[in-house]
Amino acid sequence: MKNKLIRAAFAAALSATLLVPTVASACTTVLVGKNASTDGSTFIARNEDSMTAWPKYFLVHEAKNNPAGTMYKSTGNNFTCELPAHAYKYTATPENDESEGQFEEAGINEKGVAMSATESGSYNDKIAKADPLVEDTGIGEDSMVTAVLPYISTAREGVERLGALVEKYGSAEVNGVAFSDKDEVWYMEIGSGHHWVARRIPDNYYAVVANQIAIQKIDFNDTKHFMWSTGLQEFVKKNNLNPAKSGFNFREIFGTNDKDDLTYNIPRVWYGQKVLSPSQVENQKIDSTTIPFYRKPDKKIDKDAIAKVLSSHFNDTKYDSYGKNEGSLRPISVPRTMESHIIQFRQNMPVEISGVQWVALGVPETSVYVPFYAGITQTPEAYRTGTATPSDDSAYWAFRTTNALVRPQYKALMPTVTPVMNNVTHKLNQNLKASDEEAMKIYNNNPLDKTALQKYLTEQGEKNATYAIDEFKALNAQLIKQYTALNPIYHNSDL
């Protein structure tokens, strides 16, 4: 696809300059069912990886009516589709430069549905021959959130709408897409030009996905937990694509299990499961091709546990990216992460308060997840500002600068960053707890009038963002002083 190729080529050129390896596929996804979390929340989360210096925005799109015949047109390729009559309000994290596609990536709509797109993947040669991608006119990552999220009222509807678009127009890429609401978490995989499957994550399980088709056994008799494209079974049978004599394993039929998977994809899933289910993976090899799609956690999962996974680099193992194995395996957190999000829906709250989009701009290992309620009507100006050139008024650059300073002197500077991150995270968690209580008071006082509630929730997002940005700007100033002192001296310093 045009935009993905351009972004990949730019990243490759930049990485060549910095002596950092790169590939086109990127991102890591975490999905958590409501009974696997500490408080009954559902979670979908992902690192958006592509470019080392490519600003992202965080916006609110107002609800609107579309006149009959309103068309969506991608700027990334020639995908076009007619839009439904009404678009719900939704949040999104688009590109600073949308000339090659919007890439809105993740958000929550006013109906209490979240979407994260995409987890890039690959299909095998047999599938490519039988049902090739529709790169010129099919739907791709750049269009998915924009063309789907404003028009759905449940997570299941999200799968249905995107599936219908793929079947009608084709898909430009192999992708994984997450949908959630208060009750359900769905993971959908587009495995070819027109075929896809979706698996509801069981309520007491979680999943970690890393640039490889992950969904395994499909039960075509269980429509409560599985969805699939029209004619999928017939397509596979007609083209003799199933390597097994019985059953239907989507990963084995559509996916890859090659050398690149062993170093680039599988190790990230291994580590995510090691963090969340350590007792269950003691004998699981880091390059095992039989790692299950989902597991039960050893203990209930909260937002901070997901953040630990998304900010990791094989910590406390012999594979640590900052240890002897530097560069040998692809970690979860990388310099190419542009933004990371954790989207949470809590129980027993109105949707405006229940939904929280935790946004970490830049690299999550050296950033913090700032909470924004689903009921906000505007994002802070710093999240709507900034260009490819670093600027003081941009939230993206405030957080991205920290990683740029730390990475070349990681061992010396990370001890300065960690306590600041911990303190800011703790404060933001406290702030959310306090604002939850006040927001519920406002809601209970007048459930039919959302104006006061929306105003309060928007103010809390502004408050939390300002606090986090100010703390990181102060941290960056301190890091610059330390970094300067670490510069090597190339002359006799006694002279």
C-alpha positions as CSV (number, residue, x, y, z in Angstrom):
1,M,0.0,0.0,0.0
2,K,1.3,3.4,-0.9
3,N,1.4,5.1,2.5
4,K,2.7,2.1,4.3
5,L,5.5,1.7,1.8
6,I,6.4,5.3,2.1
7,R,6.5,5.2,5.9
8,A,8.5,1.9,5.9
9,A,10.9,3.3,3.3
10,F,11.4,6.5,5.4
11,A,11.9,4.4,8.6
12,A,14.4,2.1,6.7
13,A,16.4,5.1,5.5
14,L,16.5,6.7,9.0
15,S,17.4,3.4,10.6
16,A,20.2,2.8,8.2
17,T,21.6,6.2,9.2
18,L,21.3,5.2,12.9
19,L,22.4,1.6,12.4
20,V,19.1,0.3,13.7
21,P,17.4,-2.6,11.9
22,T,13.8,-2.1,10.7
23,V,11.1,-4.0,9.0
24,A,7.7,-3.0,7.6
25,S,5.5,-4.8,10.2
26,A,5.2,-3.3,13.6
27,C,3.0,-2.9,16.7
28,T,2.2,-5.1,19.7
29,T,-1.4,-5.7,21.0
30,V,-2.7,-6.7,24.4
31,L,-6.4,-7.7,24.9
32,V,-8.0,-8.5,28.3
33,G,-11.4,-9.9,29.0
34,K,-13.5,-8.4,31.9
35,N,-13.1,-11.3,34.3
36,A,-9.3,-11.3,33.8
37,S,-9.0,-7.8,35.1
38,T,-8.8,-6.5,38.7
39,D,-12.1,-4.5,38.6
40,G,-14.1,-6.1,35.8
41,S,-12.7,-3.7,33.1
42,T,-12.3,-4.7,29.5
43,F,-9.0,-3.6,27.9
44,I,-7.6,-3.3,24.4
45,A,-4.1,-1.8,24.0
46,R,-1.4,-1.4,21.4
47,N,1.9,0.2,20.6
48,E,1.7,2.0,17.3
49,D,5.2,1.5,15.8
50,S,6.4,2.9,12.5
51,M,8.6,6.1,12.7
52,T,11.1,7.4,15.1
53,A,10.1,11.1,14.7
54,W,6.5,11.3,13.4
55,P,4.1,13.4,15.5
56,K,0.7,12.0,16.4
57,Y,-2.3,14.0,17.5
58,F,-5.1,13.1,19.9
59,L,-8.5,14.6,18.8
60,V,-12.2,14.5,19.4
61,H,-14.4,14.3,16.3
62,E,-17.9,15.7,16.9
63,A,-21.0,13.7,16.0
64,K,-22.4,14.7,12.6
65,N,-25.0,13.8,9.9
66,N,-23.8,12.7,6.5
67,P,-25.9,13.8,3.6
68,A,-27.1,10.9,1.4
69,G,-24.2,9.8,-0.9
70,T,-21.4,11.1,1.3
71,M,-18.2,9.2,0.4
72,Y,-15.1,8.4,2.3
73,K,-12.0,8.6,0.2
74,S,-8.6,7.4,1.4
75,T,-5.5,9.6,0.8
76,G,-3.4,6.5,1.3
77,N,-4.7,4.5,-1.7
78,N,-7.9,4.6,-3.9
79,F,-10.2,3.0,-1.3
80,T,-13.6,4.7,-1.4
81,C,-16.9,3.8,0.4
82,E,-20.2,5.4,1.0
83,L,-20.7,6.4,4.7
84,P,-23.8,5.9,6.8
85,A,-26.2,8.7,7.6
86,H,-25.0,9.5,11.1
87,A,-21.5,9.5,12.6
88,Y,-21.1,9.2,16.4
89,K,-18.7,11.4,18.3
90,Y,-15.3,9.6,18.7
91,T,-11.7,10.1,19.7
92,A,-8.7,9.3,17.5
93,T,-4.9,9.6,17.2
94,P,-4.3,10.6,13.6
95,E,-1.0,11.5,11.9
96,N,0.4,15.0,12.0
97,D,0.8,14.7,8.2
98,E,-2.3,13.0,6.7
99,S,-1.2,13.3,3.1
100,E,-0.5,9.6,2.9
101,G,-3.4,8.5,5.1
102,Q,-5.2,9.5,8.3
103,F,-4.1,6.5,10.4
104,E,-6.4,7.4,13.2
105,E,-5.4,4.2,14.9
106,A,-7.5,4.1,18.1
107,G,-10.4,5.7,19.9
108,I,-13.7,5.5,21.8
109,N,-17.0,6.5,20.4
110,E,-20.0,8.0,22.2
111,K,-21.8,4.6,22.3
112,G,-19.0,3.1,24.4
113,V,-17.2,1.2,21.7
114,A,-13.4,1.2,21.3
115,M,-11.3,0.3,18.3
116,S,-7.5,-0.2,17.8
117,A,-6.2,-0.7,14.2
118,T,-4.0,-2.3,13.2
119,E,-1.6,-5.1,14.1
120,S,0.2,-5.6,10.8
121,G,0.7,-9.2,9.6
122,S,1.6,-11.5,6.7
123,Y,-0.1,-14.3,4.8
124,N,1.6,-17.3,3.3
125,D,2.2,-17.9,-0.4
126,K,-0.7,-20.3,-1.0
127,I,-3.2,-17.8,0.4
128,A,-1.6,-14.9,-1.6
129,K,-2.1,-16.9,-4.8
130,A,-5.7,-17.9,-4.0
131,D,-7.0,-14.5,-2.7
132,P,-4.4,-11.7,-3.1
133,L,-4.6,-8.4,-1.4
134,V,-6.4,-5.6,-3.1
135,E,-3.7,-3.0,-2.6
136,D,-5.0,-0.2,-4.8
137,T,-8.7,0.0,-3.8
138,G,-9.0,-2.2,-0.7
139,I,-9.4,-0.9,2.8
140,G,-6.2,-0.4,4.7
141,E,-4.9,0.6,8.1
142,D,-5.1,4.3,7.2
143,S,-8.9,4.2,6.7
144,M,-10.2,1.7,9.2
145,V,-10.9,3.7,12.3
146,T,-12.3,6.6,10.3
147,A,-14.6,4.4,8.2
148,V,-15.7,2.1,11.1
149,L,-15.6,3.5,14.6
150,P,-18.1,6.4,14.2
151,Y,-20.8,4.0,12.9
152,I,-21.0,1.2,15.4
153,S,-22.7,0.7,18.7
154,T,-21.2,-2.5,20.0
155,A,-17.8,-4.3,19.6
156,R,-19.6,-7.1,17.7
157,E,-21.0,-4.5,15.2
158,G,-17.4,-3.3,14.7
159,V,-16.4,-6.7,13.4
160,E,-19.5,-6.9,11.3
161,R,-19.0,-3.5,9.6
162,L,-15.3,-3.9,9.0
163,G,-15.9,-7.5,7.7
164,A,-18.5,-6.2,5.3
165,L,-16.2,-3.6,3.9
166,V,-13.4,-6.2,3.4
167,E,-15.7,-8.5,1.6
168,K,-17.2,-5.8,-0.6
169,Y,-14.0,-3.8,-1.4
170,G,-11.2,-6.1,-0.5
171,S,-8.3,-5.5,2.0
172,A,-5.1,-3.7,1.1
173,E,-3.2,-5.5,3.9
174,V,-3.1,-8.4,6.3
175,N,-4.2,-6.9,9.6
176,G,-5.4,-7.6,13.1
177,V,-8.0,-5.2,14.6
178,A,-9.3,-5.0,18.2
179,F,-12.8,-3.9,19.3
180,S,-14.2,-3.7,22.8
181,D,-17.1,-2.4,24.8
182,K,-18.1,-2.9,28.5
183,D,-18.9,-6.6,28.0
184,E,-16.9,-8.0,25.1
185,V,-13.4,-7.9,23.6
186,W,-13.0,-9.0,20.0
187,Y,-9.9,-9.6,18.0
188,M,-10.4,-9.7,14.2
189,E,-7.8,-10.9,11.6
190,I,-8.0,-10.1,7.9
191,G,-6.0,-12.9,6.4
192,S,-6.3,-12.2,2.7
193,G,-7.9,-10.0,0.1
194,H,-11.4,-10.9,1.1
195,H,-11.4,-13.3,4.0
196,W,-11.3,-12.8,7.8
197,V,-12.1,-14.3,11.1
198,A,-12.8,-12.8,14.6
199,R,-12.5,-14.4,18.0
200,R,-14.1,-13.0,21.2
201,I,-11.5,-13.1,23.9
202,P,-13.0,-15.3,26.7
203,D,-13.9,-13.2,29.7
204,N,-11.3,-14.7,32.0
205,Y,-8.4,-14.7,29.5
206,Y,-6.0,-12.2,27.9
207,A,-4.0,-12.3,24.6
208,V,-0.8,-10.8,23.4
209,V,-0.3,-10.4,19.6
210,A,2.8,-9.4,17.7
211,N,2.6,-9.0,13.8
212,Q,1.7,-12.6,13.1
213,I,-1.7,-14.2,12.4
214,A,-2.6,-15.4,15.9
215,I,-6.2,-16.8,16.0
216,Q,-6.1,-20.6,16.0
217,K,-9.1,-23.0,16.1
218,I,-12.4,-21.7,14.7
219,D,-15.6,-23.3,15.9
220,F,-18.1,-22.7,13.1
221,N,-20.9,-23.9,15.4
222,D,-20.2,-21.2,18.0
223,T,-21.5,-17.9,16.7
224,K,-21.3,-16.3,20.2
225,H,-17.6,-16.4,20.2
226,F,-16.6,-16.6,16.5
227,M,-17.3,-14.6,13.3
228,W,-16.0,-15.2,9.8
229,S,-16.2,-14.0,6.2
230,T,-18.9,-15.3,3.9
231,G,-17.8,-18.5,2.2
232,L,-14.6,-18.9,4.2
233,Q,-14.8,-22.7,4.6
234,E,-15.7,-23.2,1.0
235,F,-12.8,-21.0,-0.1
236,V,-10.3,-23.0,1.9
237,K,-11.7,-26.4,0.8
238,K,-11.9,-25.4,-2.9
239,N,-8.3,-24.3,-3.0
240,N,-7.0,-27.2,-0.8
241,L,-5.4,-24.7,1.7
242,N,-5.9,-26.6,5.0
243,P,-2.7,-28.5,5.9
244,A,-4.6,-30.5,8.5
245,K,-6.9,-33.4,7.8
246,S,-9.5,-32.1,10.2
247,G,-10.3,-28.9,12.1
248,F,-9.9,-25.3,11.0
249,N,-6.8,-23.5,12.4
250,F,-6.7,-20.0,11.0
251,R,-3.1,-19.4,11.9
252,E,-1.9,-22.6,10.2
253,I,-4.0,-22.1,7.1
254,F,-3.5,-18.4,6.5
255,G,-0.4,-17.4,8.5
256,T,3.4,-17.8,8.4
257,N,5.8,-19.7,10.6
258,D,9.1,-18.7,9.2
259,K,12.5,-17.6,10.3
260,D,11.5,-14.0,10.7
261,D,8.7,-15.0,13.1
262,L,11.2,-16.7,15.3
263,T,13.1,-13.5,16.0
264,Y,10.6,-10.7,15.3
265,N,7.2,-11.9,16.4
266,I,7.1,-14.9,18.6
267,P,9.5,-13.7,21.3
268,R,7.3,-10.7,22.0
269,V,4.3,-12.9,22.7
270,W,6.5,-15.2,24.8
271,Y,7.6,-12.2,27.0
272,G,4.1,-10.8,27.3
273,Q,2.8,-14.1,28.6
274,K,5.9,-14.4,30.8
275,V,4.9,-11.1,32.5
276,L,1.2,-12.0,32.9
277,S,1.3,-15.8,33.4
278,P,4.8,-16.6,34.7
279,S,3.9,-19.8,36.3
280,Q,2.4,-21.2,33.1
281,V,5.3,-20.4,30.8
282,E,8.3,-21.7,32.8
283,N,9.0,-24.4,30.2
284,Q,7.9,-22.4,27.2
285,K,10.7,-21.6,24.8
286,I,11.1,-18.1,23.5
287,D,10.8,-19.3,19.9
288,S,8.1,-21.9,20.3
289,T,5.7,-22.1,17.4
290,T,3.0,-23.6,19.6
291,I,2.4,-20.6,22.0
292,P,-1.3,-20.4,22.5
293,F,-3.3,-17.4,21.3
294,Y,-4.7,-16.6,24.8
295,R,-4.0,-17.6,28.4
296,K,-5.4,-17.1,31.9
297,P,-3.4,-14.6,33.9
298,D,-1.7,-15.7,37.1
299,K,-3.3,-12.7,38.8
300,K,-5.8,-10.2,37.7
301,I,-4.6,-7.6,35.3
302,D,-4.8,-3.8,35.7
303,K,-3.7,-0.9,33.5
304,D,-0.3,-0.8,35.0
305,A,0.3,-4.5,34.2
306,I,-0.5,-3.8,30.6
307,A,1.7,-0.8,30.6
308,K,4.6,-3.0,31.9
309,V,4.1,-5.3,28.9
310,L,4.0,-2.5,26.4
311,S,7.1,-0.7,27.8
312,S,9.2,-3.9,28.0
313,H,12.4,-5.0,26.2
314,F,12.8,-8.5,27.6
315,N,13.5,-7.0,31.0
316,D,15.2,-9.3,33.6
317,T,16.0,-12.0,31.1
318,K,19.1,-12.9,29.2
319,Y,17.4,-11.6,26.1
320,D,17.2,-8.0,27.4
321,S,17.7,-5.5,24.5
322,Y,20.1,-3.5,26.6
323,G,22.2,-6.5,27.6
324,K,24.4,-8.9,25.7
325,N,21.7,-9.8,23.2
326,E,21.2,-6.2,22.0
327,G,19.6,-6.3,18.5
328,S,19.2,-10.0,18.3
329,L,15.4,-10.1,19.0
330,R,12.7,-7.5,18.4
331,P,11.4,-6.2,21.8
332,I,7.9,-4.8,22.5
333,S,9.0,-1.2,23.2
334,V,11.1,0.2,20.4
335,P,12.2,3.8,19.3
336,R,9.8,3.6,16.4
337,T,6.8,3.7,18.8
338,M,4.8,6.9,17.9
339,E,2.1,6.5,20.5
340,S,0.7,3.8,22.8
341,H,-2.8,3.4,24.0
342,I,-4.7,1.4,26.7
343,I,-8.4,1.7,26.3
344,Q,-10.4,0.7,29.3
345,F,-14.2,0.3,30.0
346,R,-15.2,0.0,33.7
347,Q,-18.4,-1.5,35.0
348,N,-21.4,0.2,36.7
349,M,-20.7,3.7,35.3
350,P,-22.3,5.7,32.4
351,V,-20.3,5.4,29.2
352,E,-18.9,8.9,29.5
353,I,-17.1,7.9,32.7
354,S,-16.7,4.2,32.1
355,G,-14.5,4.6,29.1
356,V,-10.9,5.8,29.5
357,Q,-8.3,6.2,26.8
358,W,-4.9,6.1,28.3
359,V,-2.6,7.8,25.8
360,A,1.2,7.7,26.0
361,L,2.7,9.8,23.2
362,G,6.2,8.7,22.0
363,V,7.9,5.6,23.4
364,P,6.0,4.1,26.4
365,E,9.2,3.0,28.1
366,T,10.0,6.7,28.7
367,S,6.5,8.2,28.6
368,V,3.4,8.0,30.8
369,Y,-0.2,7.0,30.0
370,V,-2.4,10.1,30.5
371,P,-6.1,9.3,31.1
372,F,-8.8,10.9,29.0
373,Y,-12.5,10.1,29.6
374,A,-14.8,9.0,26.8
375,G,-17.1,11.9,27.6
376,I,-14.6,14.7,26.8
377,T,-15.6,17.2,24.1
378,Q,-12.1,18.4,23.4
379,T,-8.5,17.4,23.9
380,P,-5.7,19.7,25.3
381,E,-4.2,22.1,22.7
382,A,-0.8,20.5,23.2
383,Y,-2.3,17.2,21.8
384,R,-3.6,19.0,18.7
385,T,-0.4,20.9,18.0
386,G,3.0,20.1,16.5
387,T,4.8,19.4,13.3
388,A,7.7,17.2,12.2
389,T,9.9,19.9,13.7
390,P,10.3,19.7,17.5
391,S,8.4,22.4,19.3
392,D,7.7,23.5,22.9
393,D,3.9,23.6,22.4
394,S,3.6,19.9,21.3
395,A,2.8,17.1,23.8
396,Y,4.2,14.6,21.4
397,W,7.6,16.3,21.4
398,A,7.6,16.7,25.2
399,F,7.4,13.0,25.6
400,R,9.4,11.9,22.5
401,T,12.3,14.1,23.5
402,T,12.8,12.1,26.7
403,N,13.5,8.9,24.8
404,A,15.8,10.7,22.3
405,L,17.9,11.9,25.2
406,V,17.9,8.6,27.2
407,R,18.5,6.0,24.6
408,P,22.1,6.8,23.7
409,Q,23.0,6.9,27.4
410,Y,20.4,4.4,28.7
411,K,22.2,3.0,31.7
412,A,23.4,6.4,32.9
413,L,20.1,8.3,32.4
414,M,17.3,5.8,32.9
415,P,17.7,5.9,36.7
416,T,16.8,9.6,36.5
417,V,13.7,8.9,34.4
418,T,12.2,5.9,36.2
419,P,11.3,7.7,39.5
420,V,9.7,10.6,37.6
421,M,7.6,8.2,35.5
422,N,6.6,6.3,38.6
423,N,5.6,9.5,40.5
424,V,3.6,10.9,37.6
425,T,1.9,7.6,37.0
426,H,0.9,7.3,40.6
427,K,-0.4,10.9,40.7
428,L,-2.5,10.3,37.5
429,N,-4.0,7.1,38.9
430,Q,-4.9,9.0,42.1
431,N,-6.4,11.9,40.0
432,L,-8.6,9.5,38.1
433,K,-9.9,7.8,41.2
434,A,-10.8,11.2,42.7
435,S,-12.4,12.5,39.4
436,D,-14.4,9.3,39.1
437,E,-16.1,10.1,42.4
438,E,-16.8,13.7,41.5
439,A,-18.0,12.8,38.0
440,M,-20.5,10.2,39.4
441,K,-21.8,12.9,41.7
442,I,-22.4,15.2,38.8
443,Y,-24.0,12.5,36.7
444,N,-26.3,11.3,39.6
445,N,-27.4,14.9,40.2
446,N,-28.8,15.2,36.7
447,P,-28.4,12.1,34.5
448,L,-30.3,13.6,31.6
449,D,-28.1,16.8,31.3
450,K,-24.7,15.8,30.0
451,T,-23.3,19.3,29.7
452,A,-21.9,19.7,33.2
453,L,-20.5,16.2,33.1
454,Q,-18.8,16.7,29.8
455,K,-17.3,20.0,30.9
456,Y,-15.9,18.4,34.0
457,L,-14.4,15.4,32.2
458,T,-12.8,17.7,29.6
459,E,-11.3,19.8,32.3
460,Q,-9.8,16.7,34.1
461,G,-8.2,15.6,30.8
462,E,-6.6,19.1,30.5
463,K,-5.5,19.1,34.1
464,N,-3.8,15.7,33.8
465,A,-2.2,16.4,30.5
466,T,-0.8,19.7,31.7
467,Y,0.6,18.1,34.8
468,A,2.3,15.3,32.9
469,I,3.8,17.6,30.2
470,D,5.2,20.0,32.8
471,E,6.8,17.2,34.7
472,F,8.4,15.8,31.6
473,K,9.7,19.2,30.4
474,A,11.4,19.6,33.7
475,L,12.8,16.1,33.4
476,N,14.1,16.8,29.9
477,A,15.9,19.9,31.2
478,Q,17.6,17.8,33.8
479,L,18.5,15.1,31.3
480,I,20.1,17.6,28.9
481,K,22.4,18.7,31.7
482,Q,23.3,15.1,32.5
483,Y,23.7,14.2,28.9
484,T,26.0,17.1,28.3
485,A,28.2,16.1,31.2
486,L,28.5,12.6,29.7
487,N,29.9,13.8,26.4
488,P,33.3,12.3,25.7
489,I,36.4,14.5,25.8
490,Y,38.7,14.1,22.8
491,H,41.6,16.2,24.1
492,N,43.9,16.1,27.1
493,S,41.6,17.5,29.8
494,D,44.6,18.4,32.0
495,L,45.7,21.0,29.4
